[in-house]
Each structure stands twice: as C-alpha cells, then as structure tokens.
Amino acid sequence: MQTIHSQTVINYIGSFQQKFTFMPATTIEHSPQIDERKDRRTGRSAIILAAMGAFLDGYDLLIIGVVLLTLIPEWHLSLASTGALTASAFLGMIIGGAVFGVIADKIGRRFVFFIDMIIFIAGAIACGVAQNIEQLIIFRFFIGMAIGMDSPTSTSIIAEFSGNKNRGRNTTLMQI
C-alpha cells in the first residue's frame, strides 16, 4: 500500500492553485475631478449603449413567448421543437458568457461588446427571415450567445465608465 506524504499533497494543491488562480484586479486611485469628467463626458454614451444592449437582451428573451403564439399554429410546432426553440437562446447564453467572458478579459470588453452587438443584430435579422424551425433554433442560439456575451461586458463597461459617486446606481439600474 502506498502512503501519501503531507508535503506531497501540499505541493500538489499549491501547483493546482497557481494554474487556476486568476490575477486579482488592481485598483487605481483617481481624483474626484477625473471621475466626474469621465462620468459626464466620454462615459455617458458608453453607459447608455451598454444599458440599451441589456434592454435588448431582456426584450429578446421575453418576446419569444409572444412569437410562439403565432409560430405554433403557423408552423405546426411540436412540444419538443417549441422547447428546443425556447431553450436554444439559454444554451447560447451559457456558452457565450463562459467563452467570451474569458476572451473579454484578454482582448478587452469594448471589442467584445462591439462583436456582441454585431452578432445580436445579425441573429435578429436572420431570425426574421428564417424559413423553418431548424433555422430559427440555430439563429436563436447565436442570439443567446450574444446575450451571454453582453451580460458581463455591459455591466463591466457601465462600472468602468461611471464615476465613483454613480457606479453603484448605474450598475443597479442596468440590472432592473
């Protein structure tokens, strides 16, 4: 029987933590004048765009219920295809949030937010011209990926461009 020494376990745990520990966020001290200027000028448009993205995400997830009232009788959808259509956006959200959250940390939130909006708009147009349920499920999956990308990036953008005084209020309003 093999014995495991406590030092071996400690070394293994330490190497595991080094591999999977993310770098802690650093804080930068700003003067109140810089924060106010950032919140008023350049930040206002970024905050509005990020909040509008979050609004569109919520709208899209809710509107599918209304669309289903028309699609079910029109396309003769089964319960399985209705469920797949509804679930496809949520599956895309899981993948989009997990994959692009990490990518946003590496290449930047603003760029990922820009890509997110392009995917969302293209997916919405594609959903409008979908010819069958299979196409619609695929396009809804891509919209879900865009929503998953948007959730962490828009909140981060709002927090980044808000001044110290308004950061909590702005991020809370975005979540409502």
CORRAHU-V295151 format. One record per residue. PHI is phi in whole degrees, -180 to 180 (* if undefined). PSI is psi in whole degrees, -180 to 180 (none if undefined). D_LAST is the distance of its C-alpha to the last C-alpha in Angstrom with 1 decimal. Layout:
phi=PHI psi=PSI d_last=D_LAST
phi=PHI psi=PSI d_last=D_LAST
//
This chain:
phi=* psi=135 d_last=58.7
phi=-91 psi=135 d_last=56.7
phi=-101 psi=145 d_last=55.3
phi=-108 psi=124 d_last=52.2
phi=-81 psi=148 d_last=52.5
phi=-64 psi=-34 d_last=49.7
phi=-66 psi=-35 d_last=49.8
phi=-64 psi=-43 d_last=49.2
phi=-64 psi=-43 d_last=46.1
phi=-63 psi=-42 d_last=44.8
phi=-64 psi=-41 d_last=45.6
phi=-65 psi=-45 d_last=43.8
phi=-63 psi=-41 d_last=40.6
phi=-63 psi=-41 d_last=40.8
phi=-69 psi=-35 d_last=41.2
phi=-64 psi=-43 d_last=38.3
phi=-65 psi=-37 d_last=36.0
phi=-66 psi=-36 d_last=37.2
phi=-72 psi=-37 d_last=36.4
phi=-113 psi=14 d_last=32.9
phi=-95 psi=128 d_last=31.6
phi=-82 psi=154 d_last=29.2
phi=-67 psi=132 d_last=30.0
phi=-68 psi=146 d_last=28.2
phi=-70 psi=141 d_last=26.0
phi=-102 psi=149 d_last=27.9
phi=-109 psi=146 d_last=26.8
phi=-118 psi=132 d_last=28.4
phi=-77 psi=128 d_last=29.1
phi=-118 psi=152 d_last=28.2
phi=-80 psi=154 d_last=29.6
phi=-60 psi=-31 d_last=27.3
phi=-66 psi=-41 d_last=28.8
phi=-66 psi=-43 d_last=27.7
phi=-63 psi=-43 d_last=24.1
phi=-65 psi=-43 d_last=24.0
phi=-64 psi=-42 d_last=25.7
phi=-64 psi=-40 d_last=23.5
phi=-69 psi=-38 d_last=20.3
phi=-80 psi=-44 d_last=22.0
phi=-92 psi=-86 d_last=24.0
phi=-70 psi=-29 d_last=23.4
phi=-77 psi=-28 d_last=19.9
phi=-60 psi=-45 d_last=18.4
phi=-68 psi=-38 d_last=19.0
phi=-65 psi=-40 d_last=17.9
phi=-65 psi=-43 d_last=14.5
phi=-65 psi=-44 d_last=14.2
phi=-63 psi=-43 d_last=15.6
phi=-65 psi=-40 d_last=13.3
phi=-68 psi=-38 d_last=10.1
phi=-65 psi=-37 d_last=12.1
phi=-61 psi=-43 d_last=13.0
phi=-66 psi=-38 d_last=9.6
phi=-63 psi=-44 d_last=9.2
phi=-63 psi=-36 d_last=12.7
phi=-61 psi=-50 d_last=12.2
phi=-64 psi=-41 d_last=10.0
phi=-61 psi=-45 d_last=12.4
phi=-64 psi=-40 d_last=15.3
phi=-69 psi=-29 d_last=14.6
phi=-85 psi=-33 d_last=14.4
phi=-71 psi=-21 d_last=17.3
phi=-62 psi=-30 d_last=19.7
phi=-64 psi=-39 d_last=20.1
phi=-71 psi=-41 d_last=21.3
phi=-64 psi=-36 d_last=23.5
phi=-63 psi=-30 d_last=25.0
phi=-60 psi=-32 d_last=26.4
phi=-89 psi=-40 d_last=28.5
phi=-70 psi=-38 d_last=29.3
phi=-58 psi=-52 d_last=30.6
phi=-74 psi=-33 d_last=33.5
phi=-68 psi=-45 d_last=34.0
phi=-100 psi=3 d_last=34.4
phi=54 psi=55 d_last=35.6
phi=-77 psi=140 d_last=33.0
phi=-83 psi=171 d_last=33.8
phi=-64 psi=-37 d_last=31.4
phi=-66 psi=-44 d_last=31.7
phi=-71 psi=-33 d_last=30.9
phi=-65 psi=-43 d_last=27.9
phi=-65 psi=-41 d_last=26.6
phi=-64 psi=-40 d_last=27.4
phi=-64 psi=-44 d_last=25.6
phi=-67 psi=-41 d_last=22.4
phi=-76 psi=-23 d_last=22.8
phi=-60 psi=-40 d_last=23.8
phi=-67 psi=-38 d_last=20.4
phi=-70 psi=-36 d_last=19.2
phi=-65 psi=-42 d_last=22.5
phi=-62 psi=-36 d_last=22.0
phi=-63 psi=-41 d_last=18.6
phi=-62 psi=-48 d_last=20.5
phi=-69 psi=-45 d_last=23.3
phi=-61 psi=-43 d_last=21.4
phi=-67 psi=-42 d_last=19.3
phi=-70 psi=-46 d_last=22.4
phi=-76 psi=-51 d_last=24.8
phi=-82 psi=-15 d_last=23.0
phi=-64 psi=-43 d_last=21.3
phi=-69 psi=-41 d_last=24.9
phi=-64 psi=-38 d_last=26.1
phi=-62 psi=-36 d_last=23.5
phi=-66 psi=-30 d_last=24.8
phi=-88 psi=-43 d_last=28.3
phi=-108 psi=-10 d_last=28.1
phi=116 psi=141 d_last=25.1
phi=-71 psi=-37 d_last=21.4
phi=-65 psi=-41 d_last=22.0
phi=-67 psi=-43 d_last=24.6
phi=-65 psi=-38 d_last=22.6
phi=-63 psi=-40 d_last=19.7
phi=-64 psi=-47 d_last=22.4
phi=-62 psi=-39 d_last=23.9
phi=-58 psi=-47 d_last=20.6
phi=-66 psi=-37 d_last=20.2
phi=-64 psi=-46 d_last=23.9
phi=-63 psi=-40 d_last=23.6
phi=-64 psi=-47 d_last=20.6
phi=-65 psi=-45 d_last=22.6
phi=-63 psi=-40 d_last=25.8
phi=-66 psi=-39 d_last=24.4
phi=-66 psi=-42 d_last=23.0
phi=-64 psi=-43 d_last=26.4
phi=-63 psi=-39 d_last=28.2
phi=-63 psi=-35 d_last=26.4
phi=-68 psi=-24 d_last=27.5
phi=-111 psi=10 d_last=31.1
phi=-61 psi=138 d_last=31.2
phi=-97 psi=-18 d_last=34.5
phi=-152 psi=175 d_last=34.0
phi=-68 psi=-34 d_last=31.7
phi=-63 psi=-45 d_last=32.7
phi=-62 psi=-44 d_last=31.6
phi=-64 psi=-38 d_last=28.3
phi=-63 psi=-44 d_last=27.6
phi=-64 psi=-45 d_last=28.5
phi=-67 psi=-37 d_last=26.4
phi=-66 psi=-33 d_last=23.3
phi=-62 psi=-43 d_last=24.0
phi=-67 psi=-37 d_last=24.0
phi=-63 psi=-41 d_last=20.7
phi=-61 psi=-39 d_last=19.3
phi=-61 psi=-42 d_last=20.9
phi=-64 psi=-39 d_last=19.2
phi=-65 psi=-41 d_last=15.8
phi=-63 psi=-35 d_last=16.9
phi=-69 psi=-38 d_last=18.2
phi=-73 psi=-36 d_last=15.1
phi=-56 psi=-54 d_last=12.7
phi=-76 psi=-35 d_last=14.8
phi=-73 psi=-40 d_last=16.3
phi=-68 psi=-39 d_last=13.4
phi=-63 psi=-42 d_last=11.9
phi=-66 psi=-40 d_last=15.6
phi=-65 psi=-43 d_last=16.3
phi=-62 psi=-44 d_last=13.7
phi=-66 psi=-37 d_last=15.1
phi=-68 psi=-41 d_last=18.6
phi=-92 psi=-3 d_last=18.6
phi=-88 psi=145 d_last=17.0
phi=-73 psi=167 d_last=19.7
phi=-55 psi=-38 d_last=20.1
phi=-68 psi=-34 d_last=19.1
phi=-109 psi=2 d_last=15.7
phi=-61 psi=-49 d_last=14.7
phi=-64 psi=-43 d_last=12.7
phi=-63 psi=-46 d_last=10.9
phi=-66 psi=-43 d_last=10.3
phi=-71 psi=-32 d_last=9.1
phi=-68 psi=-43 d_last=6.7
phi=-62 psi=-34 d_last=5.3
phi=-67 psi=-31 d_last=5.6
phi=-79 psi=-14 d_last=3.8
phi=-77 psi=none d_last=0.0
//
